[in-house]
Amino acid sequence: MDLGPHLLLALLEGCVAAFVLAVTALGLSLVFGVMRIVNVAHGEFFMLGAVIAWWITSLVPDAPFWGFMLALVGAPLAVGAIAVAADALVLRRINYQPEATIVATIGLLYILQQLVLSIYGPDARPVVAPIQFRIVFPWFGYSGYKLVAVGAASLLLLAAWYGVTRTKFGLIMRATQFDRETAQAFGVPVKRVYAAVFALGAMLAAVAGVLVVPLQQAHYLMGLDPLLLSFIVVIIGGLDSLKGTLIAAFVIGISDGIISVFFSPTLAKIIATLAVALVLVFMPNGLFGGKAR
């Protein structure tokens, strides 16, 4: 067997998976890092992004490019609005208590999942890629949209990094993360910051769902794998480390692509889960996580 073509294909698929996973996991990491809560419904925000993208693009079937551009803006905004409502109606009322929040977001997971099942139905539905071209390698042709998705995800990651590290809102987020009580004493509206961060995390997951839906069909159960992989990435990278989250996303994504091509996707998930177990045993704070405060 000629190893070169298979390895190139595995690396390409791994890069696509890694960038989409990095965007999804970044949202989960931001929510935990700032709010100190575990959002078990994070995968459903990914699913909602894909399903809403299908609905928006179905409104303009004759213009797939513009329909997709509209979905890329509209779906994250809609999901962000749902996240703000969930924060106001549920999370704020239980005062963001970590244990209660886990139970509440499990409930939110099932509510969103069953609502989509009731309204959208059980069928998986495709979205036409906004750009149709192939890149021809000596051994095979490769979808150009996948590389466009990688480029879009990388721009989004750069924008998120800039927003967290170079803007006033990013400074407020980091101050709230470091010491909620002191930030509140200096006039920081902590509850508004929490609502914005929860919405931002949901919107990142939704964007990832929009980017991936031309590659996978929209389905009401499609949030389960992104949720599992995001938890794996965040635990390995460090629960409060954005840098660790991004590095772990690329390691898990690329290894997942390689193992899936040469062996099977199931084996890739098993190895990733074993990696989490080893990290929890030997480095409970993750590879780049700080010490608990």
Backbone hydrogen bonds, N-H to C=O, Kabsch-Sander energy under -0.5 kcal/mol:
donor,donor_aa,acceptor,acceptor_aa,energy
3,L,1,M,-0.7
6,H,2,D,-0.8
7,L,3,L,-2.7
8,L,4,G,-2.5
9,L,5,P,-2.5
10,A,6,H,-2.4
11,L,7,L,-2.5
12,L,8,L,-2.5
13,E,9,L,-2.7
14,G,10,A,-2.5
15,C,11,L,-2.3
16,V,12,L,-2.1
17,A,13,E,-2.4
18,A,14,G,-2.6
19,F,15,C,-2.4
20,V,16,V,-2.0
21,L,17,A,-2.5
22,A,18,A,-2.4
23,V,19,F,-1.8
24,T,20,V,-2.1
25,A,21,L,-3.2
26,L,22,A,-2.0
27,G,23,V,-1.3
28,L,24,T,-1.3
29,S,25,A,-2.7
30,L,26,L,-2.5
31,V,27,G,-1.9
32,F,28,L,-2.1
33,G,29,S,-3.1
34,V,30,L,-2.4
35,M,31,V,-2.0
36,R,31,V,-0.5
36,R,32,F,-1.9
37,I,31,V,-0.6
39,N,37,I,-0.6
40,V,38,V,-1.1
42,H,39,N,-1.3
44,E,41,A,-0.8
45,F,41,A,-1.1
45,F,42,H,-0.6
46,F,42,H,-1.3
47,M,43,G,-2.2
48,L,44,E,-2.6
49,G,45,F,-2.0
50,A,46,F,-1.7
51,V,47,M,-2.7
52,I,48,L,-3.0
53,A,49,G,-1.8
54,W,50,A,-2.1
55,W,51,V,-2.2
56,I,52,I,-2.8
57,T,53,A,-2.6
58,S,54,W,-1.9
59,L,55,W,-0.7
59,L,56,I,-1.1
60,V,56,I,-0.6
60,V,57,T,-0.8
63,A,60,V,-1.6
67,G,63,A,-2.7
68,F,64,P,-2.2
69,M,65,F,-2.4
70,L,66,W,-2.4
71,A,67,G,-2.1
72,L,68,F,-2.5
73,V,69,M,-1.0
74,G,70,L,-3.5
75,A,71,A,-2.2
77,L,73,V,-1.4
78,A,74,G,-2.5
79,V,75,A,-2.6
80,G,76,P,-2.7
81,A,77,L,-2.1
82,I,78,A,-1.9
83,A,79,V,-2.4
84,V,80,G,-2.3
85,A,81,A,-2.2
86,A,82,I,-2.4
87,D,83,A,-2.4
88,A,84,V,-2.4
89,L,85,A,-2.7
90,V,86,A,-2.1
91,L,86,A,-1.5
92,R,87,D,-3.1
94,I,90,V,-1.2
94,I,91,L,-0.5
95,N,92,R,-1.2
96,Y,91,L,-2.2
97,Q,94,I,-1.5
101,T,97,Q,-2.8
102,I,98,P,-1.7
103,V,99,E,-1.6
104,A,100,A,-2.6
105,T,101,T,-2.9
106,I,102,I,-1.7
107,G,103,V,-2.1
108,L,104,A,-2.2
109,L,105,T,-2.2
110,Y,106,I,-1.9
111,I,107,G,-2.3
112,L,108,L,-2.7
113,Q,109,L,-2.4
114,Q,110,Y,-2.6
115,L,111,I,-2.3
116,V,112,L,-2.4
117,L,113,Q,-2.2
118,S,114,Q,-2.4
119,I,115,L,-2.4
120,Y,116,V,-2.9
121,G,116,V,-1.1
121,G,117,L,-0.7
125,R,218,A,-2.2
127,V,213,V,-0.6
133,F,131,I,-0.7
135,I,142,Y,-3.2
136,V,134,R,-0.6
137,F,135,I,-0.7
137,F,140,F,-3.0
142,Y,135,I,-2.5
144,G,133,F,-2.9
145,Y,133,F,-0.5
147,L,143,S,-0.8
148,V,144,G,-1.8
149,A,145,Y,-2.9
150,V,146,K,-1.8
151,G,147,L,-2.2
152,A,148,V,-2.6
153,A,149,A,-2.5
154,S,150,V,-2.3
155,L,151,G,-2.1
156,L,152,A,-2.1
157,L,153,A,-2.4
158,L,154,S,-2.2
159,A,155,L,-2.4
160,A,156,L,-2.5
161,W,157,L,-2.5
162,Y,158,L,-2.6
163,G,159,A,-2.6
164,V,160,A,-2.3
165,T,161,W,-2.4
166,R,162,Y,-2.6
167,T,163,G,-0.7
170,G,163,G,-0.5
171,L,167,T,-2.0
172,I,168,K,-2.4
173,M,169,F,-2.6
174,R,170,G,-2.5
175,A,171,L,-2.3
176,T,172,I,-2.5
177,Q,173,M,-2.5
178,F,174,R,-2.2
179,D,175,A,-2.4
183,A,179,D,-2.3
184,Q,180,R,-2.2
185,A,181,E,-2.1
186,F,182,T,-1.4
187,G,184,Q,-1.6
188,V,183,A,-2.4
190,V,188,V,-1.9
193,V,189,P,-2.3
194,Y,190,V,-2.8
195,A,191,K,-2.2
196,A,192,R,-2.4
197,V,193,V,-2.7
198,F,194,Y,-2.7
199,A,195,A,-2.2
200,L,196,A,-2.5
201,G,197,V,-2.7
202,A,198,F,-2.0
203,M,199,A,-2.6
204,L,200,L,-2.2
205,A,201,G,-1.8
206,A,202,A,-2.3
207,V,203,M,-2.6
208,A,204,L,-2.0
209,G,205,A,-2.0
210,V,206,A,-2.4
211,L,207,V,-2.7
212,V,208,A,-1.8
213,V,209,G,-1.4
215,L,212,V,-1.7
216,Q,212,V,-1.9
218,A,125,R,-2.8
222,M,219,H,-1.6
224,L,221,L,-1.4
227,L,223,G,-1.7
228,L,224,L,-2.3
229,L,225,D,-2.8
230,S,226,P,-2.4
231,F,227,L,-2.3
232,I,228,L,-2.2
233,V,229,L,-2.6
234,V,230,S,-2.7
235,I,231,F,-2.5
236,I,232,I,-2.4
237,G,233,V,-2.9
238,G,234,V,-2.0
241,S,238,G,-1.8
242,L,240,D,-0.6
245,T,241,S,-2.0
246,L,242,L,-2.3
247,I,243,K,-2.4
248,A,244,G,-2.8
249,A,245,T,-2.2
250,F,246,L,-2.0
251,V,247,I,-2.2
252,I,248,A,-3.0
253,G,249,A,-2.8
254,I,250,F,-2.3
255,S,251,V,-2.2
256,D,252,I,-2.5
257,G,253,G,-2.1
258,I,254,I,-2.4
259,I,255,S,-2.9
260,S,256,D,-2.3
261,V,257,G,-1.9
262,F,258,I,-2.4
263,F,259,I,-2.8
264,S,259,I,-0.5
268,A,264,S,-1.6
269,K,265,P,-1.9
270,I,266,T,-2.1
271,I,267,L,-2.5
272,A,268,A,-2.1
273,T,269,K,-2.2
274,L,270,I,-2.3
275,A,271,I,-2.2
276,V,272,A,-1.7
277,A,273,T,-2.0
278,L,274,L,-2.3
279,V,275,A,-2.4
280,L,276,V,-2.7
281,V,277,A,-1.8
282,F,278,L,-2.7
283,M,279,V,-2.9
286,G,283,M,-2.6
287,L,236,I,-3.4
288,F,237,G,-1.5
